[in-house]
Amino acid sequence: TNLTGAHTFGRAQCRLFVGRLYNFNGTGNPDPTISSSYLATLQQTCPQNGSGTVLANLDPSTPDSFDNNYFTNLQNNQGLLQSDQELFSTTGSATVSIVNSF
């Protein structure tokens, strides 16, 4: 994962993360690392049986700016992709301090 650039811009198709919204790892529940307000927003963008090709911003707060909001979003449990959120939400991971420093 490119920690310092690609994901401050860009978008991802619903099909890449829709499992986190409704049936995380087969639990039948959303991914608990997604904030409830962000979850509601994503569920509106990507309904359970909706089109998997709809695009969502990787950085919901400033999608067209090159800034550090992507990292702030992770701290607020607003990482779009599981692989992104894990950079901050995996206890003891070396990437937590990297996210915090950015």
DSSP file (Angstrom, degrees, kcal/mol; ACC not computed):
  #  RESIDUE AA STRUCTURE BP1 BP2  ACC     N-H-->O    O-->H-N    N-H-->O    O-->H-N    TCO  KAPPA ALPHA  PHI   PSI    X-CA   Y-CA   Z-CA
    1    1 A T              0   0    0      0, 0.0     2,-1.1     0, 0.0     0, 0.0   0.000 360.0 360.0 360.0 136.5    0.0    0.0    0.0
    2    2 A N    > > -     0   0    0      1,-0.2     3,-0.9     2,-0.0     5,-0.7  -0.747 360.0-172.7 -85.9  99.7    1.2    3.5   -0.9
    3    3 A L  T 3 5S+     0   0    0     -2,-1.1    -1,-0.2     1,-0.2    68,-0.0   0.739  74.8  44.9 -67.1 -24.1    0.9    5.2    2.6
    4    4 A T  T 3 5S-     0   0    0      3,-0.0    -1,-0.2     4,-0.0    -2,-0.0   0.106 122.5  -2.9-116.0  26.3    1.7    8.7    1.3
    5    5 A G  T X>5S+     0   0    0     -3,-0.9     3,-2.0     4,-0.1     4,-0.7   0.191 101.8  66.1-163.9 -66.1   -0.1    9.5   -1.9
    6    6 A A  G >45S+     0   0    0      1,-0.3     3,-0.6     2,-0.2    -3,-0.1   0.787 104.0  49.3 -56.4 -35.8   -2.4    7.3   -4.0
    7    7 A H  G 34<S+     0   0    0     -5,-0.7    -1,-0.3     1,-0.2    -4,-0.1   0.526  94.3  69.7 -90.8  -2.3   -5.2    6.9   -1.5
    8    8 A T  G <4 S+     0   0    0     -3,-2.0    57,-0.3    50,-0.0    -1,-0.2   0.740 114.2  32.4 -77.0 -22.8   -5.6   10.6   -0.7
    9    9 A F  S << S+     0   0    0     -4,-0.7    55,-0.1    -3,-0.6    -4,-0.1  -0.603  98.2  58.7-108.2 178.2   -7.0   10.8   -4.2
   10   10 A G        -     0   0    0     53,-0.3    48,-2.2    -2,-0.2    49,-0.5  -0.027  59.7-113.7  96.6 170.0   -8.9    8.1   -6.0
   11   11 A R  E     -A   57   0A   0     46,-0.3     2,-0.4    47,-0.1    46,-0.2  -0.921  14.0-146.8-141.5 161.8  -12.0    6.1   -5.8
   12   12 A A  E     -A   56   0A   0     44,-2.4    44,-2.4    -2,-0.3     2,-0.2  -0.985  24.5-111.5-134.5 146.7  -13.0    2.5   -5.4
   13   13 A Q  E >   -A   55   0A   0     -2,-0.4     3,-2.0    42,-0.2     4,-0.4  -0.490  28.0-119.5 -75.3 146.3  -15.9    0.5   -6.7
   14   14 A C  G >> S+     0   0    0     40,-2.3     4,-2.1     1,-0.3     3,-1.9   0.848 109.8  67.5 -51.8 -38.2  -18.5   -0.7   -4.2
   15   15 A R  G 34 S+     0   0    0     37,-2.4    -1,-0.3     1,-0.3     4,-0.3   0.745  93.1  60.8 -59.4 -21.6  -17.8   -4.3   -5.0
   16   16 A L  G <4 S+     0   0    0     -3,-2.0    -1,-0.3    36,-0.3    -2,-0.2   0.697 124.4  13.0 -79.5 -18.8  -14.3   -4.0   -3.5
   17   17 A F  T X> S+     0   0    0     -3,-1.9     3,-1.5    -4,-0.4     4,-0.6   0.386  89.3 106.9-137.6   3.3  -15.6   -3.1    0.0
   18   18 A V  H >X S+     0   0    0     -4,-2.1     3,-1.1     1,-0.3     4,-1.0   0.802  75.9  65.6 -61.2 -28.4  -19.4   -3.9    0.1
   19   19 A G  H 3> S+     0   0    0      1,-0.3     4,-1.4    -4,-0.3     3,-0.3   0.838  95.3  58.0 -60.5 -32.2  -18.7   -6.9    2.3
   20   20 A R  H <4 S+     0   0    0     -3,-1.5    11,-3.2     1,-0.2     4,-0.3   0.761 104.7  53.0 -66.9 -23.7  -17.5   -4.6    5.0
   21   21 A L  H << S+     0   0    0     -3,-1.1    -1,-0.2    -4,-0.6    -2,-0.2   0.745 129.1   5.0 -86.4 -24.3  -20.8   -2.8    5.0
   22   22 A Y  H  < S+     0   0    0     -4,-1.0    -3,-0.2    -3,-0.3    -2,-0.2   0.671 135.1  21.8-132.0 -35.0  -23.2   -5.8    5.5
   23   23 A N    ><  -     0   0    0     -4,-1.4     3,-1.5    -5,-0.4     2,-0.3  -0.501  67.9-169.0-145.3  67.7  -21.4   -9.1    6.0
   24   24 A F  G >  S-     0   0    0      5,-3.1     3,-2.2     1,-0.3     5,-0.3  -0.451  77.3 -20.5 -69.3 120.8  -17.9   -8.6    7.3
   25   25 A N  G 3  S-     0   0    0     -2,-0.3    -1,-0.3     1,-0.3    -5,-0.1   0.808 124.4 -59.0  49.5  34.7  -16.0  -11.8    7.3
   26   26 A G  G <  S+     0   0    0     -3,-1.5    -1,-0.3    -7,-0.1    -2,-0.2   0.617 108.0 122.5  77.7  11.9  -19.2  -13.8    7.2
   27   27 A T  S <  S-     0   0    0     -3,-2.2    -2,-0.1     2,-0.3    -4,-0.1   0.690  74.3-126.9 -80.4 -17.9  -20.5  -12.3   10.5
   28   28 A G  S    S+     0   0    0      1,-0.3    -5,-0.1    -4,-0.0    -3,-0.1   0.494  82.0  90.6  80.8   3.0  -23.7  -10.9    9.0
   29   29 A N  S    S-     0   0    0     -5,-0.3    -5,-3.1     1,-0.1    -1,-0.3  -0.850  84.8 -92.4-126.2 161.5  -22.8   -7.6   10.5
   30   30 A P        -     0   0    0      0, 0.0    -9,-0.2     0, 0.0   -10,-0.1  -0.258  55.9 -81.8 -67.4 161.4  -20.8   -4.6    9.3
   31   31 A D    >   -     0   0    0    -11,-3.2     3,-1.9     1,-0.2     8,-0.0  -0.511  38.2-141.4 -60.9 121.3  -17.1   -4.2   10.0
   32   32 A P  T 3  S+     0   0    0      0, 0.0    -1,-0.2     0, 0.0     4,-0.1   0.628  95.3  68.9 -67.5 -11.3  -16.9   -2.9   13.6
   33   33 A T  T 3  S+     0   0    0      2,-0.1     2,-0.5    46,-0.0    46,-0.3   0.496  80.0  91.9 -85.9  -0.6  -13.9   -0.6   12.7
   34   34 A I  S <  S-     0   0    0     -3,-1.9    44,-0.2   -14,-0.1    43,-0.1  -0.808  85.5-117.6 -91.3 129.1  -16.2    1.6   10.5
   35   35 A S     >  -     0   0    0     42,-2.8     4,-2.7    -2,-0.5     5,-0.2  -0.320  23.3-120.1 -61.1 148.4  -17.7    4.6   12.3
   36   36 A S  H  > S+     0   0    0      1,-0.2     4,-2.0     2,-0.2     5,-0.1   0.864 111.2  49.5 -63.8 -36.8  -21.5    4.4   12.4
   37   37 A S  H  > S+     0   0    0      2,-0.2     4,-1.8     1,-0.2    -1,-0.2   0.913 113.4  45.9 -69.4 -40.5  -22.0    7.7   10.6
   38   38 A Y  H  > S+     0   0    0      2,-0.2     4,-2.7     1,-0.2    -2,-0.2   0.882 109.9  55.8 -67.8 -37.4  -19.5    6.7    7.8
   39   39 A L  H  X S+     0   0    0     -4,-2.7     4,-2.6     1,-0.2    -2,-0.2   0.926 106.4  50.1 -58.4 -45.6  -21.2    3.3    7.6
   40   40 A A  H  X S+     0   0    0     -4,-2.0     4,-1.5     1,-0.2    -1,-0.2   0.906 111.1  49.2 -61.4 -41.8  -24.6    4.9    7.0
   41   41 A T  H  X S+     0   0    0     -4,-1.8     4,-1.9     1,-0.2     3,-0.2   0.931 112.7  46.8 -61.8 -46.6  -23.1    7.1    4.2
   42   42 A L  H  X S+     0   0    0     -4,-2.7     4,-2.9     1,-0.2    -2,-0.2   0.859 107.9  55.8 -66.8 -35.1  -21.4    4.1    2.5
   43   43 A Q  H  < S+     0   0    0     -4,-2.6    -1,-0.2     2,-0.2    -2,-0.2   0.825 107.7  50.1 -67.5 -29.3  -24.6    2.0    2.8
   44   44 A Q  H  < S+     0   0    0     -4,-1.5    -2,-0.2    -3,-0.2    -1,-0.2   0.899 114.6  43.7 -70.8 -40.9  -26.5    4.8    0.9
   45   45 A T  H  < S+     0   0    0     -4,-1.9    -2,-0.2     1,-0.3    -1,-0.2   0.881 127.1  30.7 -68.7 -38.4  -23.8    4.9   -1.8
   46   46 A C  S  < S-     0   0    0     -4,-2.9    -1,-0.3    -5,-0.2    -2,-0.1  -0.722  79.5-163.7-126.4  78.3  -23.6    1.1   -2.0
   47   47 A P    >   -     0   0    0      0, 0.0     3,-2.1     0, 0.0    -3,-0.1  -0.240  36.5-104.0 -61.4 156.0  -26.9   -0.6   -1.2
   48   48 A Q  T 3  S+     0   0    0      1,-0.3   -26,-0.1    -5,-0.1   -27,-0.0   0.838 119.3  25.5 -54.1 -41.0  -26.7   -4.3   -0.5
   49   49 A N  T 3  S+     0   0    0      2,-0.0    -1,-0.3     3,-0.0     3,-0.1   0.037 102.7 114.8-112.3  27.0  -28.0   -5.4   -3.9
   50   50 A G  S <  S-     0   0    0     -3,-2.1     2,-0.3     1,-0.2    -4,-0.1  -0.081  79.1 -57.7 -84.4-172.7  -27.0   -2.3   -5.8
   51   51 A S    >   -     0   0    0      1,-0.1     3,-0.9     2,-0.0   -37,-0.2  -0.505  37.0-150.9 -71.1 129.5  -24.5   -1.9   -8.6
   52   52 A G  T 3  S+     0   0    0     -2,-0.3   -37,-2.4     1,-0.2   -36,-0.3   0.535  91.4  65.2 -76.1  -6.2  -21.0   -3.0   -7.7
   53   53 A T  T 3   +     0   0    0    -40,-0.2    -1,-0.2   -39,-0.2     2,-0.1   0.458  68.9 118.0 -99.5  -0.2  -19.5   -0.6  -10.1
   54   54 A V    <   -     0   0    0     -3,-0.9   -40,-2.3   -41,-0.1     2,-0.4  -0.410  63.5-127.5 -62.1 141.6  -20.6    2.6   -8.3
   55   55 A L  E     -A   13   0A   0    -42,-0.2     2,-0.4   -41,-0.1   -42,-0.2  -0.755  23.1-170.3-100.5 141.0  -17.6    4.6   -7.2
   56   56 A A  E     -A   12   0A   0    -44,-2.4   -44,-2.4    -2,-0.4     2,-0.2  -0.959  31.1-106.8-123.3 146.0  -16.9    5.9   -3.7
   57   57 A N  E     -A   11   0A   0     -2,-0.4   -46,-0.3   -46,-0.2   -47,-0.1  -0.486  13.1-145.3 -71.3 136.4  -14.1    8.4   -2.7
   58   58 A L  S    S+     0   0    0    -48,-2.2    22,-0.6     1,-0.3    -1,-0.1   0.818 101.4  40.0 -68.2 -30.3  -11.2    6.9   -0.9
   59   59 A D  S    S-     0   0    0    -49,-0.5    -1,-0.3   -51,-0.1    11,-0.1  -0.899  73.7-175.7-117.9  98.4  -11.0   10.2    1.0
   60   60 A P  S    S+     0   0    0      0, 0.0    -1,-0.1     0, 0.0    -2,-0.1   0.741  78.0  52.0 -70.0 -21.7  -14.6   11.3    1.8
   61   61 A S  S    S+     0   0    0      1,-0.2    -2,-0.0     8,-0.1     9,-0.0   0.908 130.8   5.4 -85.4 -41.7  -13.6   14.6    3.3
   62   62 A T  S >  S+     0   0    0      3,-0.1     3,-1.5   -54,-0.1    -1,-0.2  -0.559  71.0 167.0-139.2  72.3  -11.4   16.1    0.6
   63   63 A P  T 3  S+     0   0    0      0, 0.0   -53,-0.3     0, 0.0    -5,-0.1   0.699  77.2  42.7 -66.0 -20.9  -11.4   13.8   -2.3
   64   64 A D  T 3  S+     0   0    0    -55,-0.1     2,-0.4     2,-0.0   -55,-0.1   0.264  99.7  84.2-110.8  12.5   -9.8   16.1   -4.8
   65   65 A S  S <  S-     0   0    0     -3,-1.5     2,-1.1   -57,-0.3    -3,-0.1  -0.908  72.8-131.0-117.9 143.5   -7.1   17.6   -2.6
   66   66 A F        +     0   0    0     -2,-0.4     2,-0.2     2,-0.1   -57,-0.1  -0.796  63.1 117.2 -89.8 101.0   -3.6   16.2   -1.8
   67   67 A D  S    S-     0   0    0     -2,-1.1     3,-0.4    -5,-0.2     4,-0.1  -0.780  77.4 -92.4-149.8-171.7   -3.6   16.5    1.9
   68   68 A N  S >> S+     0   0    0     -2,-0.2     4,-1.6     1,-0.2     3,-1.0   0.281  87.4 105.9 -99.6  12.3   -3.3   14.4    5.1
   69   69 A N  H 3>  +     0   0    0      1,-0.3     4,-3.2     2,-0.2     5,-0.2   0.818  69.9  68.1 -61.3 -29.2   -7.1   14.0    5.6
   70   70 A Y  H 3> S+     0   0    0     -3,-0.4     4,-1.4     1,-0.2    -1,-0.3   0.904 104.4  43.2 -53.7 -41.4   -6.8   10.4    4.4
   71   71 A F  H <> S+     0   0    0     -3,-1.0     4,-1.8     2,-0.2    -1,-0.2   0.879 111.8  52.2 -74.7 -38.6   -4.8    9.6    7.6
   72   72 A T  H  X S+     0   0    0     -4,-1.6     4,-1.4     1,-0.2    -2,-0.2   0.896 106.2  56.2 -61.3 -39.2   -7.2   11.7    9.8
   73   73 A N  H  <>S+     0   0    0     -4,-3.2     5,-3.1     1,-0.2     3,-0.3   0.901 104.7  51.8 -59.5 -41.1  -10.0    9.6    8.3
   74   74 A L  H ><5S+     0   0    0     -4,-1.4     3,-1.7     1,-0.2     5,-0.2   0.908 106.9  53.0 -62.0 -40.7   -8.3    6.4    9.4
   75   75 A Q  H 3<5S+     0   0    0     -4,-1.8    -1,-0.2     1,-0.3    -2,-0.2   0.789 110.2  48.8 -64.3 -26.2   -8.0    7.8   12.9
   76   76 A N  T 3<5S-     0   0    0     -4,-1.4    -1,-0.3    -3,-0.3    -2,-0.2   0.187 121.3-108.3 -96.7  15.0  -11.8    8.5   12.8
   77   77 A N  T < 5S+     0   0    0     -3,-1.7   -42,-2.8   -43,-0.1    -3,-0.2   0.895  84.3 125.2  58.1  42.9  -12.5    4.9   11.6
   78   78 A Q      < +     0   0    0     -5,-3.1     2,-0.5   -44,-0.2    -4,-0.2  -0.189  22.9 137.5-123.7  39.6  -13.4    6.3    8.1
   79   79 A G        -     0   0    0    -46,-0.3     6,-0.1    -5,-0.2   -20,-0.1  -0.763  42.9-153.0 -83.8 127.8  -11.0    4.2    6.0
   80   80 A L  S    S+     0   0    0    -22,-0.6     2,-0.3    -2,-0.5    -1,-0.2   0.949  76.9  50.8 -68.4 -49.6  -12.9    3.0    2.9
   81   81 A L  S >> S-     0   0    0      1,-0.1     4,-2.5   -23,-0.1     3,-0.8  -0.698  79.9-132.1 -94.4 141.6  -10.9   -0.2    2.2
   82   82 A Q  H 3> S+     0   0    0     -2,-0.3     4,-2.5     1,-0.3     5,-0.2   0.897 109.4  57.2 -55.9 -40.9  -10.3   -2.7    4.9
   83   83 A S  H 34 S+     0   0    0      1,-0.2     4,-0.4     2,-0.2    -1,-0.3   0.821 109.3  46.7 -62.3 -29.7   -6.6   -2.8    4.0
   84   84 A D  H X4 S+     0   0    0     -3,-0.8     3,-1.6     2,-0.2     4,-0.5   0.943 111.6  48.3 -74.3 -50.0   -6.5    0.9    4.6
   85   85 A Q  H >X S+     0   0    0     -4,-2.5     4,-2.9     1,-0.3     3,-1.6   0.846 102.8  63.8 -61.8 -32.6   -8.3    0.9    7.9
   86   86 A E  H 3X S+     0   0    0     -4,-2.5     4,-1.2     1,-0.3    -1,-0.3   0.752  87.2  71.6 -63.7 -22.2   -6.1   -1.9    9.2
   87   87 A L  H <4 S+     0   0    0     -3,-1.6    12,-0.3    -4,-0.4    -1,-0.3   0.830 117.5  19.9 -60.5 -29.7   -3.1    0.4    8.9
   88   88 A F  H <4 S+     0   0    0     -3,-1.6    -2,-0.2    -4,-0.5    -1,-0.2   0.736 124.3  52.9-107.6 -32.1   -4.6    2.2   12.0
   89   89 A S  H  < S+     0   0    0     -4,-2.9     2,-0.9     2,-0.1    -3,-0.2   0.469  78.9  98.5 -93.4  -1.6   -6.9   -0.3   13.6
   90   90 A T  S >< S-     0   0    0     -4,-1.2     3,-2.2    -5,-0.2     6,-0.2  -0.772  78.9-126.9 -88.7 108.1   -4.6   -3.3   13.9
   91   91 A T  T 3  S+     0   0    0     -2,-0.9     3,-0.1     1,-0.3    -2,-0.1  -0.257  88.9  10.2 -57.2 130.4   -3.3   -3.1   17.5
   92   92 A G  T 3  S+     0   0    0      1,-0.3    -1,-0.3     2,-0.0     2,-0.1   0.410  90.2 145.0  84.5  -3.4    0.4   -3.1   17.8
   93   93 A S    X>  -     0   0    0     -3,-2.2     3,-1.3     1,-0.1     4,-0.5  -0.432  55.1-132.9 -71.6 142.2    1.0   -2.6   14.1
   94   94 A A  H 3> S+     0   0    0      1,-0.2     4,-0.8     2,-0.2     3,-0.4   0.739 103.4  67.1 -64.1 -22.0    4.0   -0.5   13.1
   95   95 A T  H 3> S+     0   0    0      1,-0.2     4,-2.7     2,-0.2    -1,-0.2   0.701  82.1  74.9 -75.5 -17.6    1.8    1.4   10.7
   96   96 A V  H <> S+     0   0    0     -3,-1.3     4,-2.4     1,-0.2    -1,-0.2   0.939  98.4  45.2 -59.7 -46.0   -0.3    2.9   13.5
   97   97 A S  H  X S+     0   0    0     -4,-0.5     4,-2.0    -3,-0.4    -1,-0.2   0.834 110.7  54.8 -68.4 -30.5    2.5    5.3   14.4
   98   98 A I  H  X S+     0   0    0     -4,-0.8     4,-1.6     2,-0.2    -2,-0.2   0.941 109.4  46.7 -64.9 -46.8    3.0    6.1   10.7
   99   99 A V  H  < S+     0   0    0     -4,-2.7     3,-0.3   -12,-0.3    -2,-0.2   0.933 113.0  50.1 -58.6 -46.1   -0.7    7.0   10.3
  100  100 A N  H  < S+     0   0    0     -4,-2.4    -1,-0.2     1,-0.2    -2,-0.2   0.850 107.7  53.8 -63.8 -33.7   -0.5    9.2   13.5
  101  101 A S  H  <        0   0    0     -4,-2.0    -1,-0.2     1,-0.3    -2,-0.2   0.829 360.0 360.0 -72.7 -29.6    2.6   11.0   12.2
  102  102 A F     <        0   0    0     -4,-1.6    -1,-0.3    -3,-0.3   -31,-0.2   0.474 360.0 360.0 -80.4 360.0    1.0   12.0    9.0
